[in-house]
Amino acid sequence: MKQSNIRNFSIVAHIDHGKSTLSDRLIEFTGGLESREMKAQVLDSMDIERERGITIKAQTVRLNYKAKDGQEYQLNLMDTPGHVDFSYEVSRSLAACEGALVLVDATQGVQAQTLANAYLALDNDLEMLPVLNKIDLPSSDVAATREQIADVIGLDANNALAVSGKTGAGVPELLEEIVTKLPPPHGDENAPTRALLVDSWYDSYLGVVILVRVVDGTLNRGQKIKFMATCAEYVVDKIGYFTPKMVNVDTLHTGEIGFIITGMKTIHDCKVGDTITDAKNAGAEMLPGFKPSVPVVFSSFFPVEADDYPAFRESSEKLALNDASFMFTVEKSSALGFGLRCGFLGLLHMEIISERLSREFNLNLINTVPSVLYKVYLRSGECIDLENPADMPEPTRIERIEEPWVRATIMMPDKYMGGIMSLCAERRGIQENISYVGNRAVLVYQLPLAEIVFDFYDRVKSLSSGYASFDYVVQGYQPSDLVKVSILVNEENVEPLSFMCHRSFAEKRGRQIVEKLKDLIPRHQFKIPLQAAIGGKIIARETIAAYRKDVTAKCYGGDITRKRKLLEKQKEGKKRMRTFGNVEIPQSAFINALKVS
């Protein structure tokens, strides 16, 4: 295929605006799959994606299209996720393309994530093609949506195509637009081989499958290649592309997107964003690659059965290969044994990883309450990255603590604005800007990340009857009045239950935990105090009452002093027991107390 006849493009949009459905129609119209092989969301290969109706992994497919000018074109399509947590996947896909379809739901208009992804495409200097979807629905408003695209994103949308991913209306015209308006890839066929490592995943039969975009030169079967970041060398065993079925070829030419299999056994040699070159004739310099993903939410995962830890570790390594933004380190807890401290891009990302570990690897896991990365500045001038509250230094050594803040954009019909502004104020938000596009309000707020990772998105959706959209970008760190709340059981600190929070919320959250524990820890033969404390100051307390055995049951008649003597004896015994007795906290109490509610 001539380089001038190749088109590499992504589809970017807000969640649920019909990216995967439009991809289905493009595959159908170009004959990528026969009609009997077609199914809804054909590019969403995971069960979770199909069940939830969301795309998690960016998927690539090669389509062959004969245009009206009589020429054959090769279209490399990348379907991308729409949720804010997976914007890293989007940025990687855009780096491998020259053009992007900016898809907007004609019934909902421009949403927060549409805007964020359009800016990502601008940053990558891509040619953008606005497309209006869902025109088959009676509530679609094409004219108003075109205006919105021009006002909010700044794209000329007067001639924007109106299509329906469901019925296929406007799809043939869209294919012509892709061919005529999007640029071909630029690269030198005769230069030394340079290919961008876009993605990789683990296949139980094939081993590590690597998705590449050839920038210069060619990639051939049997060629010895070198990974420039790790300096690892391998021979290409298999090479090909997806239609979405795997098709094997002998060569990938300049500008093409496909996969290679090298028999790689270790995941450490395969870094997303790396440059692949010829081992004997190396390319001059590395390709820019991608910004490394920065985890924003941290949570500890422990296997319920301690024997499952090796399997859990191995499974996590395979998953990290599949998802480059998933990071983990080993952690040991006195209560829960060995586990992994994991970093995620958001709460949905954490939920998806937990679900995949459970389904794909058959693991039964406990996860702790999510927290964010704090920066602790000590009086000695040292700075510590604190992701686990258990590692918090002594308060006397701390000069200040900084927490991450985000710039959040919330778009909604203006009648819901009051409730959402109250929610942002409740979460320590600072208002930056309010603007209007027709009857839609755009709120821009500065918010602490710790306040939004928990249930903020759900609250925004419920307050706006599902009409609001939310997107955020991590801005940096600001000093804040943060404290570590320790949970004491029988005056002993239980580290797995400790957490970080703002001083103004400490009492409320501490009280919630001790009340929860009161119902979860079984009664003993002595009173058990449950306390929440900041340093040496107790801020909440509950007491688990002791069992009381009726020691006077066998006492018939006689003087009252006989009964009193027995009761005094019992009291002494309980005192002694309380002195020596350690409280048995069942694992179920940890699981339920730490459960993400």
C-alpha positions as CSV (number, residue, x, y, z in Angstrom):
1,M,0.0,0.0,0.0
2,K,1.3,3.4,-1.0
3,Q,2.0,5.8,1.9
4,S,-0.3,8.4,0.4
5,N,-3.2,6.0,0.6
6,I,-2.9,5.3,4.3
7,R,-5.1,7.1,6.9
8,N,-4.5,6.7,10.6
9,F,-7.3,8.2,12.8
10,S,-8.9,7.9,16.2
11,I,-12.5,8.5,17.4
12,V,-12.7,10.7,20.4
13,A,-15.8,11.7,22.4
14,H,-17.4,11.9,25.8
15,I,-18.5,8.6,27.4
16,D,-21.6,7.0,25.8
17,H,-21.7,9.3,22.7
18,G,-21.5,6.3,20.4
19,K,-17.8,5.8,19.5
20,S,-17.9,1.9,19.5
21,T,-21.3,1.8,17.6
22,L,-19.9,4.1,14.9
23,S,-16.8,1.9,14.7
24,D,-19.1,-1.1,14.2
25,R,-20.7,0.6,11.2
26,L,-17.4,1.6,9.7
27,I,-16.2,-2.1,9.9
28,E,-19.5,-3.2,8.4
29,F,-19.4,-0.8,5.5
30,T,-15.8,-1.6,4.6
31,G,-16.4,-5.3,4.8
32,G,-14.0,-5.9,7.7
33,L,-16.3,-8.5,9.0
34,E,-19.1,-10.4,7.4
35,S,-22.6,-9.6,8.6
36,R,-22.9,-13.0,10.4
37,E,-19.7,-12.2,12.3
38,M,-21.0,-8.7,13.4
39,K,-22.1,-8.0,16.9
40,A,-22.6,-4.8,18.9
41,Q,-19.4,-3.2,20.2
42,V,-17.3,-5.6,18.2
43,L,-14.1,-3.9,19.2
44,D,-14.9,-4.2,23.0
45,S,-13.3,-7.6,23.6
46,M,-13.7,-7.8,27.4
47,D,-16.8,-9.0,29.1
48,I,-16.7,-6.0,31.5
49,E,-16.8,-3.6,28.5
50,R,-19.8,-5.2,27.0
51,E,-21.7,-5.4,30.3
52,R,-21.1,-1.8,31.3
53,G,-21.3,-0.5,27.7
54,I,-18.0,1.3,28.1
55,T,-14.6,1.1,26.3
56,I,-11.6,0.5,28.6
57,K,-8.9,-0.4,26.2
58,A,-8.2,1.5,23.0
59,Q,-8.6,-1.1,20.1
60,T,-7.1,-0.9,16.6
61,V,-8.6,-2.2,13.4
62,R,-7.4,-2.0,9.7
63,L,-10.1,-1.3,7.1
64,N,-9.7,-1.5,3.3
65,Y,-11.9,1.0,1.5
66,K,-12.4,1.7,-2.2
67,A,-13.1,5.4,-2.6
68,K,-15.1,7.1,-5.3
69,D,-11.9,8.2,-7.0
70,G,-11.3,4.4,-7.8
71,Q,-8.3,4.1,-5.4
72,E,-7.9,1.6,-2.6
73,Y,-7.2,3.1,0.8
74,Q,-6.0,1.6,4.1
75,L,-7.8,3.1,7.1
76,N,-6.3,2.3,10.5
77,L,-9.0,3.1,13.1
78,M,-8.5,3.5,16.8
79,D,-11.6,3.3,19.1
80,T,-10.8,5.1,22.3
81,P,-12.3,5.2,25.8
82,G,-14.5,8.2,26.8
83,H,-14.3,8.1,30.6
84,V,-12.0,10.6,32.4
85,D,-10.1,7.8,34.1
86,F,-8.9,6.4,30.8
87,S,-7.7,9.6,29.1
88,Y,-4.2,8.0,29.2
89,E,-5.4,5.4,26.7
90,V,-6.7,8.3,24.5
91,S,-3.4,10.2,24.6
92,R,-1.5,7.1,23.5
93,S,-3.9,6.4,20.6
94,L,-3.7,10.0,19.4
95,A,0.2,9.9,19.3
96,A,-0.1,7.1,16.7
97,C,-2.5,9.0,14.4
98,E,-2.6,12.0,12.1
99,G,-6.3,12.7,12.3
100,A,-9.2,12.5,14.8
101,L,-13.0,12.3,14.5
102,V,-14.5,14.5,17.2
103,L,-17.8,12.7,17.8
104,V,-20.6,14.7,19.5
105,D,-24.0,13.3,20.5
106,A,-26.6,15.5,18.8
107,T,-29.1,14.9,21.6
108,Q,-26.7,16.0,24.4
109,G,-24.3,18.4,22.7
110,V,-20.7,19.1,23.7
111,Q,-19.8,17.5,27.1
112,A,-16.7,17.9,29.4
113,Q,-14.8,15.0,28.1
114,T,-15.5,15.9,24.5
115,L,-13.7,19.2,25.2
116,A,-10.8,17.5,27.1
117,N,-10.2,15.0,24.3
118,A,-10.5,17.6,21.6
119,Y,-7.7,19.6,23.4
120,L,-5.6,16.4,23.6
121,A,-6.0,16.1,19.8
122,L,-5.0,19.8,19.4
123,D,-1.9,19.2,21.5
124,N,-0.9,16.3,19.2
125,D,-1.4,18.6,16.2
126,L,-4.0,16.4,14.6
127,E,-6.4,17.2,11.8
128,M,-9.9,17.2,13.5
129,L,-13.1,16.3,11.8
130,P,-16.3,17.2,13.8
131,V,-19.0,14.5,13.4
132,L,-22.6,14.6,14.8
133,N,-24.0,11.3,15.9
134,K,-27.4,9.9,16.9
135,I,-29.4,11.9,14.4
136,D,-31.9,9.0,14.2
137,L,-33.2,10.0,17.7
138,P,-36.2,12.4,17.8
139,S,-34.6,14.6,20.4
140,S,-31.5,15.3,18.3
141,D,-30.8,19.0,17.5
142,V,-28.2,19.2,14.7
143,A,-28.2,23.0,14.3
144,A,-27.8,23.7,18.0
145,T,-25.0,21.1,18.3
146,R,-23.1,22.6,15.4
147,E,-23.3,26.0,17.1
148,Q,-22.0,24.4,20.4
149,I,-19.0,22.8,18.6
150,A,-18.1,26.2,17.2
151,D,-18.6,28.1,20.5
152,V,-17.1,25.6,23.0
153,I,-14.4,23.7,21.0
154,G,-13.7,26.4,18.4
155,L,-14.0,24.0,15.3
156,D,-15.8,25.1,12.2
157,A,-18.8,22.8,12.2
158,N,-21.0,24.4,9.5
159,N,-20.3,21.4,7.2
160,A,-19.9,18.8,10.0
161,L,-21.4,15.5,8.9
162,A,-24.5,14.2,10.6
163,V,-24.5,10.4,11.0
164,S,-26.2,7.6,12.9
165,G,-24.0,4.9,14.3
166,K,-27.1,2.8,14.9
167,T,-28.8,2.9,11.4
168,G,-25.6,3.6,9.4
169,A,-27.0,6.9,7.9
170,G,-24.2,9.2,6.7
171,V,-21.5,6.6,7.1
172,P,-20.6,6.3,3.4
173,E,-20.2,10.1,3.3
174,L,-18.0,9.9,6.4
175,L,-15.7,7.4,4.8
176,E,-15.2,9.8,1.8
177,E,-14.5,12.7,4.2
178,I,-11.8,10.6,6.1
179,V,-10.1,9.9,2.8
180,T,-10.2,13.4,1.4
181,K,-9.8,15.6,4.6
182,L,-7.4,13.6,6.8
183,P,-3.7,13.7,6.0
184,P,-1.6,10.6,5.1
185,P,1.3,9.6,7.5
186,H,4.7,11.2,6.9
187,G,7.8,9.1,7.3
188,D,10.8,7.8,5.2
189,E,10.5,4.3,3.8
190,N,14.2,4.1,3.2
191,A,15.4,5.3,6.6
192,P,16.5,2.9,9.4
193,T,13.5,1.2,11.1
194,R,11.8,3.2,13.9
195,A,8.5,2.1,15.3
196,L,6.5,3.5,18.2
197,L,5.4,0.9,20.9
198,V,1.7,2.0,21.3
199,D,0.4,-0.8,23.5
200,S,1.1,-4.4,24.7
201,W,-0.9,-7.2,26.3
202,Y,-0.4,-10.7,27.5
203,D,-2.0,-13.6,25.5
204,S,-1.9,-16.9,27.2
205,Y,-1.1,-18.7,23.9
206,L,1.1,-16.2,22.1
207,G,2.9,-14.5,25.1
208,V,3.4,-10.8,24.8
209,V,1.6,-9.1,21.8
210,I,3.0,-5.7,21.0
211,L,1.0,-3.1,19.0
212,V,3.3,-0.8,16.9
213,R,3.1,2.2,14.6
214,V,5.9,2.1,12.0
215,V,7.2,5.7,11.7
216,D,10.2,5.1,9.4
217,G,11.5,2.1,7.4
218,T,9.9,-1.3,7.6
219,L,9.4,-4.1,10.1
220,N,9.9,-7.6,8.7
221,R,9.3,-11.2,10.0
222,G,12.6,-12.7,11.1
223,Q,14.2,-9.2,11.7
224,K,16.3,-8.7,14.8
225,I,14.9,-5.7,16.6
226,K,16.1,-3.6,19.6
227,F,14.0,-1.8,22.2
228,M,15.8,1.5,22.7
229,A,14.7,2.2,26.3
230,T,15.7,-1.2,27.7
231,C,18.3,-2.2,25.1
232,A,16.7,-5.6,24.9
233,E,17.0,-7.5,21.6
234,Y,14.5,-10.0,20.1
235,V,13.7,-11.6,16.7
236,V,10.3,-10.9,15.3
237,D,8.5,-14.3,15.1
238,K,5.1,-13.1,13.9
239,I,3.9,-9.9,12.3
240,G,0.4,-8.8,11.2
241,Y,-2.6,-6.5,11.7
242,F,-6.2,-6.7,13.0
243,T,-9.3,-6.6,10.8
244,P,-10.4,-7.0,13.8
245,K,-9.3,-10.7,13.3
246,M,-5.6,-11.3,13.5
247,V,-4.1,-11.4,10.0
248,N,-0.4,-12.4,9.5
249,V,1.8,-10.7,7.0
250,D,5.6,-10.6,6.3
251,T,6.1,-6.8,6.4
252,L,4.7,-3.7,8.0
253,H,5.5,-0.6,5.9
254,T,6.0,3.1,6.9
255,G,2.8,4.6,8.3
256,E,1.1,1.3,9.1
257,I,-0.2,0.1,12.4
258,G,0.0,-3.6,13.4
259,F,1.3,-6.1,15.9
260,I,4.5,-8.1,16.4
261,I,5.2,-11.2,18.5
262,T,8.7,-11.8,19.6
263,G,8.4,-14.7,22.1
264,M,9.1,-12.1,24.9
265,K,8.8,-13.8,28.4
266,T,9.4,-10.8,30.7
267,I,7.2,-7.8,30.9
268,H,10.1,-5.5,32.0
269,D,11.5,-5.3,28.5
270,C,8.3,-3.9,27.1
271,K,7.7,-0.3,28.0
272,V,4.8,1.6,26.4
273,G,6.1,4.6,24.4
274,D,9.4,2.9,23.7
275,T,11.0,3.1,20.2
276,I,11.7,-0.2,18.3
277,T,14.6,-0.1,15.8
278,D,16.7,-2.5,13.8
279,A,19.4,-4.2,16.0
280,K,22.1,-3.8,13.4
281,N,21.1,-0.5,11.8
282,A,19.6,1.6,14.7
283,G,17.5,4.7,14.1
284,A,19.2,8.0,15.0
285,E,17.1,9.1,17.9
286,M,14.2,7.9,20.0
287,L,10.6,8.9,19.2
288,P,9.1,11.3,21.8
289,G,6.8,8.6,23.2
290,F,4.2,9.5,25.8
291,K,4.1,11.3,29.1
292,P,4.2,8.7,31.9
293,S,0.8,8.2,33.5
294,V,0.6,9.5,37.0
295,P,-1.5,7.4,39.4
296,V,-3.8,9.6,41.5
297,V,-5.7,7.1,43.7
298,F,-4.0,4.5,45.9
299,S,-5.5,1.4,47.5
300,S,-4.1,-1.7,49.1
301,F,-5.2,-5.1,47.8
302,F,-4.9,-8.3,49.9
303,P,-5.8,-11.9,49.0
304,V,-8.4,-13.3,51.4
305,E,-6.4,-16.6,51.4
306,A,-2.8,-15.9,52.3
307,D,-1.7,-18.8,50.0
308,D,-3.0,-16.9,47.0
309,Y,-0.4,-14.2,47.3
310,P,2.1,-15.6,44.7
311,A,-0.7,-16.1,42.1
312,F,-2.0,-12.5,42.9
313,R,1.5,-11.1,42.3
314,E,1.9,-12.9,39.0
315,S,-1.6,-11.9,37.8
316,S,-0.9,-8.3,38.7
317,E,2.3,-8.4,36.5
318,K,0.4,-9.8,33.6
319,L,-2.3,-7.1,34.0
320,A,0.3,-4.3,34.3
321,L,1.5,-5.4,30.9
322,N,-2.0,-5.1,29.5
323,D,-2.6,-1.7,31.3
324,A,0.5,0.5,31.4
325,S,-1.1,2.9,33.9
326,F,-1.6,0.3,36.6
327,M,1.3,0.4,39.1
328,F,2.0,-1.6,42.3
329,T,4.4,-2.2,45.1
330,V,4.6,-4.9,47.8
331,E,3.0,-4.2,51.1
332,K,2.8,-6.1,54.4
333,S,0.0,-5.7,57.0
334,S,0.0,-7.2,60.4
335,A,-3.7,-7.8,60.1
336,L,-4.1,-8.9,56.5
337,G,-0.7,-10.4,55.6
338,F,1.1,-9.8,52.3
339,G,-0.6,-7.7,49.6
340,L,0.1,-5.0,47.0
341,R,-0.2,-1.2,47.2
342,C,-1.7,-0.2,43.9
343,G,-1.9,3.1,42.0
344,F,-4.8,4.0,39.7
345,L,-5.9,6.8,37.5
346,G,-9.3,7.1,39.2
347,L,-12.0,5.2,41.1
348,L,-13.5,3.6,37.9
349,H,-10.0,2.4,36.9
350,M,-9.6,0.8,40.4
351,E,-13.0,-0.8,40.2
352,I,-12.2,-2.2,36.7
353,I,-8.8,-3.6,37.8
354,S,-10.3,-5.2,40.9
355,E,-13.0,-6.8,38.7
356,R,-10.5,-8.0,36.1
357,L,-8.3,-9.6,38.8
358,S,-11.3,-11.4,40.2
359,R,-12.7,-12.6,36.8
360,E,-9.7,-13.3,34.6
361,F,-7.5,-14.7,37.4
362,N,-10.1,-16.1,39.7
363,L,-8.8,-14.2,42.8
364,N,-10.7,-13.3,45.9
365,L,-9.4,-9.9,47.2
366,I,-9.9,-7.3,49.9
367,N,-9.2,-3.7,49.0
368,T,-8.7,-0.8,51.5
369,V,-10.3,2.7,51.4
370,P,-8.7,4.6,48.5
371,S,-6.4,7.5,49.3
372,V,-4.3,10.0,47.3
373,L,-0.5,10.8,47.2
374,Y,0.5,13.5,49.7
375,K,3.7,15.4,50.0
376,V,5.1,15.7,53.5
377,Y,7.8,18.3,54.1
378,L,9.9,17.7,57.2
379,R,11.7,20.2,59.4
380,S,15.0,18.7,58.2
381,G,14.2,20.0,54.7
382,E,13.4,16.5,53.4
383,C,10.3,15.8,51.3
384,I,8.4,12.4,51.5
385,D,5.8,11.1,49.1
386,L,3.1,9.6,51.3
387,E,0.7,7.2,49.7
388,N,0.0,5.0,52.7
389,P,-1.2,6.8,56.0
390,A,0.6,4.1,58.0
391,D,4.0,5.6,56.9
392,M,3.2,9.0,58.3
393,P,6.2,10.5,60.2
394,E,5.9,11.8,63.8
395,P,3.8,15.1,63.8
396,T,6.7,16.9,65.6
397,R,9.0,16.3,62.6
398,I,6.5,17.7,60.0
399,E,6.7,21.3,58.8
400,R,3.7,21.1,56.4
401,I,1.7,18.6,54.3
402,E,0.6,19.3,50.7
403,E,-2.2,17.6,48.8
404,P,-3.0,17.4,45.1
405,W,-5.6,19.8,43.7
406,V,-7.4,19.5,40.4
407,R,-9.1,21.9,38.0
408,A,-12.5,20.5,37.4
409,T,-14.9,21.4,34.5
410,I,-18.6,20.6,35.1
411,M,-21.1,21.1,32.3
412,M,-24.9,20.9,33.0
413,P,-28.3,22.5,32.2
414,D,-28.3,25.8,34.2
415,K,-31.3,24.7,36.4
416,Y,-29.1,22.2,38.2
417,M,-26.3,24.8,38.9
418,G,-27.3,25.6,42.5
419,G,-27.1,22.0,43.9
420,I,-23.7,21.4,42.1
421,M,-22.2,24.7,43.4
422,S,-23.3,23.7,47.0
423,L,-21.6,20.3,46.5
424,C,-18.3,21.9,45.3
425,A,-18.4,24.3,48.3
426,E,-19.0,21.4,50.7
427,R,-15.9,19.6,49.2
428,R,-13.6,22.6,49.9
429,G,-13.9,23.8,46.2
430,I,-12.8,27.3,45.0
431,Q,-14.8,28.7,42.2
432,E,-12.7,29.8,39.2
433,N,-15.2,30.6,36.4
434,I,-18.8,30.3,35.3
435,S,-19.8,30.6,31.6
436,Y,-22.9,29.8,29.6
437,V,-23.5,28.2,26.2
438,G,-27.2,28.5,25.4
439,N,-29.0,27.0,28.4
440,R,-26.0,25.1,29.5
441,A,-23.7,26.3,32.3
442,V,-19.9,25.5,32.4
443,L,-18.5,25.6,36.0
444,V,-14.7,25.6,36.5
445,Y,-13.6,24.8,40.1
446,Q,-10.3,24.2,42.0
447,L,-10.9,21.1,44.1
448,P,-8.8,18.8,46.4
449,L,-8.3,15.5,44.7
450,A,-9.0,13.6,47.9
451,E,-12.5,15.0,48.0
452,I,-13.5,13.9,44.5
453,V,-12.1,10.4,44.2
454,F,-14.6,8.9,46.5
455,D,-18.2,9.6,45.4
456,F,-18.1,13.0,43.8
457,Y,-18.9,11.9,40.3
458,D,-22.0,9.9,41.5
459,R,-23.2,12.9,43.5
460,V,-22.8,15.2,40.5
461,K,-24.9,12.7,38.4
462,S,-27.6,12.4,41.0
463,L,-27.9,16.1,41.6
464,S,-28.3,16.8,37.9
465,S,-30.6,13.9,37.1
466,G,-27.7,12.4,35.0
467,Y,-27.4,15.4,32.7
468,A,-24.1,16.8,34.0
469,S,-20.7,15.8,32.7
470,F,-17.4,16.0,34.7
471,D,-13.8,16.2,33.7
472,Y,-10.6,17.1,35.7
473,V,-6.9,17.7,35.2
474,V,-4.4,17.4,38.1
475,Q,-3.0,20.9,38.7
476,G,-0.4,20.5,41.4
477,Y,0.1,20.5,45.1
478,Q,-1.1,23.0,47.8
479,P,-0.5,23.1,51.6
480,S,-3.5,22.0,53.6
481,D,-4.5,21.4,57.2
482,L,-4.4,17.6,57.0
483,V,-4.2,15.1,59.8
484,K,-3.7,11.4,60.3
485,V,-6.6,9.7,62.1
486,S,-5.5,6.6,64.0
487,I,-8.0,3.9,65.1
488,L,-7.3,2.4,68.6
489,V,-8.8,-0.9,69.7
490,N,-8.3,-1.5,73.4
491,E,-5.8,1.3,73.4
492,E,-3.6,-0.3,70.7
493,N,-3.2,1.4,67.4
494,V,-4.5,-0.7,64.4
495,E,-2.5,0.7,61.4
496,P,-4.6,-0.8,58.5
497,L,-7.5,1.2,59.7
498,S,-5.8,4.6,59.9
499,F,-6.5,7.2,57.2
500,M,-5.7,10.8,56.2
501,C,-8.3,13.6,56.0
502,H,-8.8,17.3,56.4
503,R,-9.0,18.4,60.1
504,S,-12.6,19.8,59.6
505,F,-13.9,16.3,58.6
506,A,-11.7,14.2,61.0
507,E,-14.2,13.9,63.8
508,K,-17.1,12.9,61.5
509,R,-15.2,10.2,59.7
510,G,-13.5,8.9,62.8
511,R,-16.9,8.5,64.5
512,Q,-18.2,6.6,61.4
513,I,-15.4,4.1,61.6
514,V,-15.6,3.4,65.4
515,E,-19.4,3.0,65.1
516,K,-18.9,0.5,62.3
517,L,-16.3,-1.4,64.2
518,K,-18.6,-1.6,67.3
519,D,-21.0,-3.8,65.2
520,L,-18.2,-5.8,63.6
521,I,-15.9,-6.8,66.5
522,P,-17.4,-9.6,68.7
523,R,-17.8,-9.1,72.4
524,H,-15.2,-10.4,74.8
525,Q,-15.2,-11.0,78.5
526,F,-14.0,-7.5,79.2
527,K,-14.9,-4.0,78.0
528,I,-13.2,-2.9,74.7
529,P,-12.8,0.8,74.1
530,L,-12.8,1.8,70.4
531,Q,-11.2,5.3,69.8
532,A,-10.4,7.5,66.9
533,A,-7.4,9.8,67.7
534,I,-5.3,12.6,66.1
535,G,-1.9,12.2,67.7
536,G,-2.7,12.0,71.5
537,K,-6.1,13.6,71.2
538,I,-9.2,11.3,71.2
539,I,-11.9,12.6,68.9
540,A,-14.4,9.8,69.0
541,R,-15.1,6.8,71.2
542,E,-17.4,3.8,71.4
543,T,-17.3,0.9,73.9
544,I,-18.0,-2.8,73.2
545,A,-19.7,-4.1,76.4
546,A,-18.3,-7.2,78.1
547,Y,-20.0,-10.6,78.3
548,R,-21.3,-11.1,81.8
549,K,-21.5,-14.6,83.2
550,D,-24.1,-15.1,85.9
551,V,-21.7,-16.3,88.7
552,T,-24.4,-16.2,91.3
553,A,-26.7,-18.7,89.5
554,K,-25.8,-21.5,91.9
555,C,-26.2,-19.3,95.0
556,Y,-29.4,-20.3,96.8
557,G,-30.4,-18.4,99.9
558,G,-27.9,-17.3,102.5
559,D,-26.5,-13.8,103.2
560,I,-26.1,-11.1,100.4
561,T,-22.4,-11.0,101.2
562,R,-22.0,-14.4,99.6
563,K,-23.2,-13.1,96.2
564,R,-21.2,-9.9,96.6
565,K,-18.1,-11.9,97.3
566,L,-18.6,-13.8,94.0
567,L,-19.2,-10.7,92.0
568,E,-16.1,-8.9,93.4
569,K,-14.1,-12.0,92.5
570,Q,-15.4,-11.9,89.0
571,K,-14.6,-8.2,88.7
572,E,-11.0,-8.8,89.8
573,G,-10.7,-11.6,87.2
574,K,-12.0,-9.2,84.4
575,K,-9.5,-6.5,85.4
576,R,-6.7,-9.0,85.1
577,M,-8.1,-10.2,81.8
578,R,-8.3,-6.7,80.5
579,T,-4.7,-6.1,81.4
580,F,-3.4,-9.1,79.6
581,G,-6.1,-9.8,77.1
582,N,-5.5,-8.9,73.4
583,V,-8.5,-8.3,71.4
584,E,-9.2,-10.8,68.6
585,I,-10.3,-8.8,65.6
586,P,-11.7,-11.1,62.9
587,Q,-10.7,-10.6,59.3
588,S,-14.3,-10.0,58.4
589,A,-14.2,-6.8,60.5
590,F,-11.3,-5.5,58.5
591,I,-13.0,-6.4,55.3
592,N,-16.2,-4.6,56.2
593,A,-14.6,-1.6,57.9
594,L,-12.3,-1.0,54.9
595,K,-14.9,-1.8,52.3
596,V,-15.3,1.0,49.8
597,S,-18.8,2.1,50.4
